Amino acid sequence: MSKARALVVAETPSPGDKQAQRLLRLYHFYRLSVGITLVLLMTSNLDNGLLAFANDDLLRSGSWLYLVLNILLVVFLENTRRPAQLFSLALVDVLLLCGLFYAAGGVASGIGNLLIVSVAIGNTLLRGRTGLSIAAVGALGIVGLSFLLSYSHPASPNDYLQVGTLGALCFAAALLVQGLTRRLEVSEHLAEQRASEVVGLEALNALILQRMRTGILVLDEQRRVLLANHSALTFLGHKALDGQLIDDFSPMLAERLQLWLNNPTLRPQNLKIAGNGLELQPGFIALNQSPNHQILVFLEDLAQVAQQAQQLKLAALGRLTAGIAHEIRNPLGAISHAAQLLRESEELKGADRRLTQIIQDHSQRMNRVIENVLQLSRRQQTVPQRLDLKPWLERFVAETREGTTEGQHIHLRIGSGDFNTLMDPIQLTQVLDNLLRNAWRHSALNHDAAQVWLELFVDADTQLPMLEVVDNGPGVAPDQQVHLFEPFFTTSSQGTGLGLYLSRELCESNQARLDFKPRQGGCFRITFAHGRKQS
């Protein structure tokens, strides 16, 4: 994958290469234009009398040669990038112009100016000493050929000044163009770097936006969805919303948007989604800098907000309970002990014995509540271990069967696959003990013998190990399923309502997930993390 990507990058021309190709095409066009112009001048005799010292036959032949050679060079070196070929191209051009400079009679012909232009364009394609060598060839050609012409055609004194000026201009043009080219390259590199950073930031922003737990919608002026992140699609129960009107897929959200537009100071009412039962808190922000008057919509899951608030409350409750547990448990223990002694009295009547049993039962229940709440404040640090769930679960089931009663049965089903995970075995034991007690209790409501099945398998899509605790009880009502993992929610008069909450907390601290799956009876599924070692 990386090699293929590197090959694609290598074959894709960079902005610097594209600029060099444009300059090379400009150079080809300039030489062809010069060659065509010279040929037209010579064939139409427009230069008659203008070039006093010109060799007409040599100039005519040289013009045709210059045009034909440049046509061939354009054909065979149209998009060359090799420095040697570029140097040869510039060198041939300068030498041919020097020949035309001699045939046209020297400085008076004006071909020396064409030489300067060719040197300047050649230095846009060449760098450093290579470009200066082209300028040196052009300057030496102008000076040398001017002295050669002076022997056959005595020139005026001003010609030598012009010759020296043209030679100096060759070097000046080369140095100036190279300096400007270096600055242009630095600017292009900086612009390319900035563009790459902008692309990277856009990708990062898109990734952050998609991974946000808050639902995000961007609407245009017609309330059409321009962008929707993953959380928004999940909340609203759609796979894609791009280009759709919010009036079509969520009239209630459109109604709250209209109320907000009428009075932005009002807090929008909560939004309840019929499909999944979620309750959302919408929020709206007008993007004033946007030319299309776009609106940003935030969708907060109130269940997550409530869960965070509950965690804060329970943490405070745990600290409070830890502080007063000694003061509560001592008199609670005295009450329970006194009720037990009173129940053993022979003078106590049957109805009074029943009352003492109620006192003892509720004292034990209060003690369990205190114990469960204390776990919130004194929970031990998670120590994940590399765990093979198959042998570990077999040992757990064997040990559990030794402590079951006649009316409690546990069955184990293990599929095929890799069941390695990272998990604290002590905390996993706590979770399964709690789930088994709940499953047996619900199964006993419908059957004389309570049956529980433990099913271990590997999910086909995620390849994650999963464990399901299944019972054949009456199941859980749909309106109660959303509250199963809330603290202090229980369907039993003897329950504390903290078991499932603590079980989910223990799973999440081990990077696992505990969920309830609606089916015949009850089913709690633990989705474990991969057991690969961190590198």
Sequence and secondary structure as in RCSB ss.txt:
>XXXX:A:sequence
MSKARALVVAETPSPGDKQAQRLLRLYHFYRLSVGITLVLLMTSNLDNGLLAFANDDLLRSGSWLYLVLNILLVV
FLENTRRPAQLFSLALVDVLLLCGLFYAAGGVASGIGNLLIVSVAIGNTLLRGRTGLSIAAVGALGIVGLSFLLS
YSHPASPNDYLQVGTLGALCFAAALLVQGLTRRLEVSEHLAEQRASEVVGLEALNALILQRMRTGILVLDEQRRV
LLANHSALTFLGHKALDGQLIDDFSPMLAERLQLWLNNPTLRPQNLKIAGNGLELQPGFIALNQSPNHQILVFLE
DLAQVAQQAQQLKLAALGRLTAGIAHEIRNPLGAISHAAQLLRESEELKGADRRLTQIIQDHSQRMNRVIENVLQ
LSRRQQTVPQRLDLKPWLERFVAETREGTTEGQHIHLRIGSGDFNTLMDPIQLTQVLDNLLRNAWRHSALNHDAA
QVWLELFVDADTQLPMLEVVDNGPGVAPDQQVHLFEPFFTTSSQGTGLGLYLSRELCESNQARLDFKPRQGGCFR
ITFAHGRKQS
>XXXX:A:secstr
 HHHHHHHHHHS  HHHHHHHHHHHHHHHHHHHHHHHHHHHHHTTTTTTT TT  HHHHHHHHHHHHHHHHHHHH
HSSS   HHHHHHHHHHHHHHHHHHHHHTTSGGGSHHHHHHHHHHHHHHHS HHHHHHHHHHHHHHHHHHHHHHH
HHS   HHHHHHHHHHHHHHHHHHHHHHHHHHHHHHHHHHHHHHHHHHHHHHHHHHHHHHH SSEEEEE TTSBE
EEE HHHHHHHT S  TT BHHHH HHHHHHHHHHHH TTS    EE TTT  EEEEEEEE TTSTT  EEEEEE
EHHHHHHHHHHHHHHHHHHHHHHHHHHHHHHHHHHHHHHHHHHT TT  HHHHHHHHHHHHHHHHHHHHHHHHHH
HHH      EEEEHHHHHHHHHHHHHHT  TTEEEEEEE SS  EEEE HHHHHHHHHHHHHHHHHHHTTT SSE
EEEEEEEE TTT  EEEEEEE S    HHHHTTTTSTT  SSTT  S HHHHHHHHHHHTT EEEE  SSSEEEE
EE        
